[in-house]
């Protein structure tokens, strides 16, 4: 679930996952 399915890639979903990951990294770095 954490990784997009290679059989059915969804650009919007991938972008959302990347944005969410970036937010998590930012929060972790700020602490």
mmJSON file of the N, C-alpha and C atoms, coordinates in Angstrom:
{"data_MODEL":{"atom_site":{
"group_PDB":["ATOM","ATOM","ATOM","ATOM","ATOM","ATOM","ATOM","ATOM","ATOM","ATOM","ATOM","ATOM","ATOM","ATOM","ATOM","ATOM","ATOM","ATOM","ATOM","ATOM","ATOM","ATOM","ATOM","ATOM","ATOM","ATOM","ATOM","ATOM","ATOM","ATOM","ATOM","ATOM","ATOM","ATOM","ATOM","ATOM","ATOM","ATOM","ATOM","ATOM","ATOM","ATOM","ATOM","ATOM","ATOM","ATOM","ATOM","ATOM","ATOM","ATOM","ATOM","ATOM","ATOM","ATOM","ATOM","ATOM","ATOM","ATOM","ATOM","ATOM","ATOM","ATOM","ATOM","ATOM","ATOM","ATOM","ATOM","ATOM","ATOM","ATOM","ATOM","ATOM","ATOM","ATOM","ATOM","ATOM","ATOM","ATOM","ATOM","ATOM","ATOM","ATOM","ATOM","ATOM","ATOM","ATOM","ATOM","ATOM","ATOM","ATOM","ATOM","ATOM","ATOM"],
"id":[1,2,3,4,5,6,7,8,9,10,11,12,13,14,15,16,17,18,19,20,21,22,23,24,25,26,27,28,29,30,31,32,33,34,35,36,37,38,39,40,41,42,43,44,45,46,47,48,49,50,51,52,53,54,55,56,57,58,59,60,61,62,63,64,65,66,67,68,69,70,71,72,73,74,75,76,77,78,79,80,81,82,83,84,85,86,87,88,89,90,91,92,93],
"type_symbol":["N","C","C","N","C","C","N","C","C","N","C","C","N","C","C","N","C","C","N","C","C","N","C","C","N","C","C","N","C","C","N","C","C","N","C","C","N","C","C","N","C","C","N","C","C","N","C","C","N","C","C","N","C","C","N","C","C","N","C","C","N","C","C","N","C","C","N","C","C","N","C","C","N","C","C","N","C","C","N","C","C","N","C","C","N","C","C","N","C","C","N","C","C"],
"label_atom_id":["N","CA","C","N","CA","C","N","CA","C","N","CA","C","N","CA","C","N","CA","C","N","CA","C","N","CA","C","N","CA","C","N","CA","C","N","CA","C","N","CA","C","N","CA","C","N","CA","C","N","CA","C","N","CA","C","N","CA","C","N","CA","C","N","CA","C","N","CA","C","N","CA","C","N","CA","C","N","CA","C","N","CA","C","N","CA","C","N","CA","C","N","CA","C","N","CA","C","N","CA","C","N","CA","C","N","CA","C"],
"label_alt_id":[null,null,null,null,null,null,null,null,null,null,null,null,null,null,null,null,null,null,null,null,null,null,null,null,null,null,null,null,null,null,null,null,null,null,null,null,null,null,null,null,null,null,null,null,null,null,null,null,null,null,null,null,null,null,null,null,null,null,null,null,null,null,null,null,null,null,null,null,null,null,null,null,null,null,null,null,null,null,null,null,null,null,null,null,null,null,null,null,null,null,null,null,null],
"label_comp_id":["UNK","UNK","UNK","UNK","UNK","UNK","UNK","UNK","UNK","UNK","UNK","UNK","UNK","UNK","UNK","UNK","UNK","UNK","UNK","UNK","UNK","UNK","UNK","UNK","UNK","UNK","UNK","UNK","UNK","UNK","UNK","UNK","UNK","UNK","UNK","UNK","UNK","UNK","UNK","UNK","UNK","UNK","UNK","UNK","UNK","UNK","UNK","UNK","UNK","UNK","UNK","UNK","UNK","UNK","UNK","UNK","UNK","UNK","UNK","UNK","UNK","UNK","UNK","UNK","UNK","UNK","UNK","UNK","UNK","UNK","UNK","UNK","UNK","UNK","UNK","UNK","UNK","UNK","UNK","UNK","UNK","UNK","UNK","UNK","UNK","UNK","UNK","UNK","UNK","UNK","UNK","UNK","UNK"],
"label_asym_id":["A","A","A","A","A","A","A","A","A","A","A","A","A","A","A","A","A","A","A","A","A","A","A","A","A","A","A","A","A","A","A","A","A","A","A","A","A","A","A","A","A","A","A","A","A","A","A","A","A","A","A","A","A","A","A","A","A","A","A","A","A","A","A","A","A","A","A","A","A","A","A","A","A","A","A","A","A","A","A","A","A","A","A","A","A","A","A","A","A","A","A","A","A"],
"label_entity_id":["1","1","1","1","1","1","1","1","1","1","1","1","1","1","1","1","1","1","1","1","1","1","1","1","1","1","1","1","1","1","1","1","1","1","1","1","1","1","1","1","1","1","1","1","1","1","1","1","1","1","1","1","1","1","1","1","1","1","1","1","1","1","1","1","1","1","1","1","1","1","1","1","1","1","1","1","1","1","1","1","1","1","1","1","1","1","1","1","1","1","1","1","1"],
"label_seq_id":[1,1,1,2,2,2,3,3,3,4,4,4,5,5,5,6,6,6,7,7,7,8,8,8,9,9,9,10,10,10,11,11,11,12,12,12,13,13,13,14,14,14,15,15,15,16,16,16,17,17,17,18,18,18,19,19,19,20,20,20,21,21,21,22,22,22,23,23,23,24,24,24,25,25,25,26,26,26,27,27,27,28,28,28,29,29,29,30,30,30,31,31,31],
"pdbx_PDB_ins_code":[null,null,null,null,null,null,null,null,null,null,null,null,null,null,null,null,null,null,null,null,null,null,null,null,null,null,null,null,null,null,null,null,null,null,null,null,null,null,null,null,null,null,null,null,null,null,null,null,null,null,null,null,null,null,null,null,null,null,null,null,null,null,null,null,null,null,null,null,null,null,null,null,null,null,null,null,null,null,null,null,null,null,null,null,null,null,null,null,null,null,null,null,null],
"Cartn_x":[0.842,0.0,0.872,2.057,2.951,3.57,3.638,4.236,3.167,3.228,2.263,2.43,1.336,1.401,1.988,3.026,3.662,2.726,1.717,0.777,-0.255,-0.458,-1.467,-0.984,0.02,0.581,-0.423,-0.448,-1.367,-0.561,-0.279,0.555,0.079,-1.24,-1.777,-1.486,-1.673,-1.439,0.041,0.902,2.349,2.755,2.223,2.545,2.079,0.907,0.37,1.284,1.752,2.641,3.955,4.488,5.752,5.577,4.446,4.191,4.053,3.357,3.17,4.517,5.347,6.679,7.511,7.434,8.188,7.745,6.438,5.914,6.44,6.486,6.983,8.452,9.233,10.663,10.832,10.036,10.135,9.835,8.787,8.427,9.545,10.116,11.182,12.428,12.743,13.941,13.753,12.517,12.256,12.285,12.048,12.018,13.426],
"Cartn_y":[-1.203,0.0,1.246,1.125,2.279,2.586,1.564,1.76,1.674,2.55,2.513,1.239,0.678,-0.564,-0.312,-1.048,-0.871,-1.256,-2.079,-2.514,-1.43,-0.546,0.505,1.785,2.439,3.659,4.799,5.58,6.71,7.963,8.813,10.007,10.853,11.03,11.851,11.203,9.895,9.181,9.225,9.048,9.083,10.451,11.509,12.867,13.084,12.558,12.703,12.005,10.802,10.054,10.8,11.369,12.106,13.341,14.038,15.235,14.869,13.769,13.332,12.963,12.279,11.896,13.137,14.129,15.369,16.064,16.053,16.686,15.969,14.653,13.87,14.181,14.227,14.55,15.932,16.894,18.265,18.3,17.59,17.566,16.936,15.855,15.159,16.031,16.767,17.608,18.819,19.296,20.487,20.173,18.936,18.581,18.53],
"Cartn_z":[0.0,0.0,0.0,0.562,0.648,-0.709,-1.583,-2.901,-3.983,-4.993,-6.097,-6.908,-7.382,-8.144,-9.534,-9.919,-11.232,-12.373,-12.061,-13.092,-13.376,-12.418,-12.589,-11.92,-12.511,-11.929,-11.967,-10.906,-10.842,-10.508,-11.513,-11.305,-10.137,-10.017,-8.933,-7.586,-7.506,-6.247,-5.891,-6.892,-6.664,-6.146,-6.759,-6.318,-4.886,-4.575,-3.217,-2.218,-2.565,-1.675,-1.489,-2.568,-2.483,-1.615,-1.764,-0.969,0.497,0.769,2.156,2.77,2.003,2.488,2.772,1.897,2.085,3.369,3.633,4.849,6.084,6.038,7.173,7.414,6.342,6.474,7.087,6.629,7.141,8.632,9.052,10.474,11.292,10.785,11.512,11.62,10.561,10.567,11.475,11.574,12.391,13.879,14.233,15.651,16.223],
"occupancy":[1.0,1.0,1.0,1.0,1.0,1.0,1.0,1.0,1.0,1.0,1.0,1.0,1.0,1.0,1.0,1.0,1.0,1.0,1.0,1.0,1.0,1.0,1.0,1.0,1.0,1.0,1.0,1.0,1.0,1.0,1.0,1.0,1.0,1.0,1.0,1.0,1.0,1.0,1.0,1.0,1.0,1.0,1.0,1.0,1.0,1.0,1.0,1.0,1.0,1.0,1.0,1.0,1.0,1.0,1.0,1.0,1.0,1.0,1.0,1.0,1.0,1.0,1.0,1.0,1.0,1.0,1.0,1.0,1.0,1.0,1.0,1.0,1.0,1.0,1.0,1.0,1.0,1.0,1.0,1.0,1.0,1.0,1.0,1.0,1.0,1.0,1.0,1.0,1.0,1.0,1.0,1.0,1.0],
"B_iso_or_equiv":[0.0,0.0,0.0,0.0,0.0,0.0,0.0,0.0,0.0,0.0,0.0,0.0,0.0,0.0,0.0,0.0,0.0,0.0,0.0,0.0,0.0,0.0,0.0,0.0,0.0,0.0,0.0,0.0,0.0,0.0,0.0,0.0,0.0,0.0,0.0,0.0,0.0,0.0,0.0,0.0,0.0,0.0,0.0,0.0,0.0,0.0,0.0,0.0,0.0,0.0,0.0,0.0,0.0,0.0,0.0,0.0,0.0,0.0,0.0,0.0,0.0,0.0,0.0,0.0,0.0,0.0,0.0,0.0,0.0,0.0,0.0,0.0,0.0,0.0,0.0,0.0,0.0,0.0,0.0,0.0,0.0,0.0,0.0,0.0,0.0,0.0,0.0,0.0,0.0,0.0,0.0,0.0,0.0],
"pdbx_formal_charge":[null,null,null,null,null,null,null,null,null,null,null,null,null,null,null,null,null,null,null,null,null,null,null,null,null,null,null,null,null,null,null,null,null,null,null,null,null,null,null,null,null,null,null,null,null,null,null,null,null,null,null,null,null,null,null,null,null,null,null,null,null,null,null,null,null,null,null,null,null,null,null,null,null,null,null,null,null,null,null,null,null,null,null,null,null,null,null,null,null,null,null,null,null],
"auth_seq_id":[1,1,1,2,2,2,3,3,3,4,4,4,5,5,5,6,6,6,7,7,7,8,8,8,9,9,9,10,10,10,11,11,11,12,12,12,13,13,13,14,14,14,15,15,15,16,16,16,17,17,17,18,18,18,19,19,19,20,20,20,21,21,21,22,22,22,23,23,23,24,24,24,25,25,25,26,26,26,27,27,27,28,28,28,29,29,29,30,30,30,31,31,31],
"auth_comp_id":["UNK","UNK","UNK","UNK","UNK","UNK","UNK","UNK","UNK","UNK","UNK","UNK","UNK","UNK","UNK","UNK","UNK","UNK","UNK","UNK","UNK","UNK","UNK","UNK","UNK","UNK","UNK","UNK","UNK","UNK","UNK","UNK","UNK","UNK","UNK","UNK","UNK","UNK","UNK","UNK","UNK","UNK","UNK","UNK","UNK","UNK","UNK","UNK","UNK","UNK","UNK","UNK","UNK","UNK","UNK","UNK","UNK","UNK","UNK","UNK","UNK","UNK","UNK","UNK","UNK","UNK","UNK","UNK","UNK","UNK","UNK","UNK","UNK","UNK","UNK","UNK","UNK","UNK","UNK","UNK","UNK","UNK","UNK","UNK","UNK","UNK","UNK","UNK","UNK","UNK","UNK","UNK","UNK"],
"auth_asym_id":["A","A","A","A","A","A","A","A","A","A","A","A","A","A","A","A","A","A","A","A","A","A","A","A","A","A","A","A","A","A","A","A","A","A","A","A","A","A","A","A","A","A","A","A","A","A","A","A","A","A","A","A","A","A","A","A","A","A","A","A","A","A","A","A","A","A","A","A","A","A","A","A","A","A","A","A","A","A","A","A","A","A","A","A","A","A","A","A","A","A","A","A","A"],
"auth_atom_id":["N","CA","C","N","CA","C","N","CA","C","N","CA","C","N","CA","C","N","CA","C","N","CA","C","N","CA","C","N","CA","C","N","CA","C","N","CA","C","N","CA","C","N","CA","C","N","CA","C","N","CA","C","N","CA","C","N","CA","C","N","CA","C","N","CA","C","N","CA","C","N","CA","C","N","CA","C","N","CA","C","N","CA","C","N","CA","C","N","CA","C","N","CA","C","N","CA","C","N","CA","C","N","CA","C","N","CA","C"],
"pdbx_PDB_model_num":[1,1,1,1,1,1,1,1,1,1,1,1,1,1,1,1,1,1,1,1,1,1,1,1,1,1,1,1,1,1,1,1,1,1,1,1,1,1,1,1,1,1,1,1,1,1,1,1,1,1,1,1,1,1,1,1,1,1,1,1,1,1,1,1,1,1,1,1,1,1,1,1,1,1,1,1,1,1,1,1,1,1,1,1,1,1,1,1,1,1,1,1,1]
}}}
